[in-house]
Amino acid sequence: MNPKVRIWIRVVLIIVFLIMLIKGHQMVGKPGVATMLVALVGLLAILWDYNRPYSNS
C-alpha cells in the first residue's frame, strides 16, 4: 500500500476515535464507558501499527 494512503487512513481513524472518546465522555453510564473503551482500543491499535516497523522483534 502506498505510504501516503496509510498515513491518511491513520489520520482519519485517529480523528474518528478521538470523536468517539469525546462523545463517550459526554454520555452517562455503561454505553459511555463502552464507547470510550472501543475508542481507546482503536487508538492503541493505531499506535501499535505505527510502532511495528521500529520494534526489534
Secondary structure, DSSP 8 states (H G I E B T S, - for coil): --HHHHHHHHHHHHHHHHHHHHHHHHS-SHHHHHHHHHHHHHHHHHHHHHHGGG---
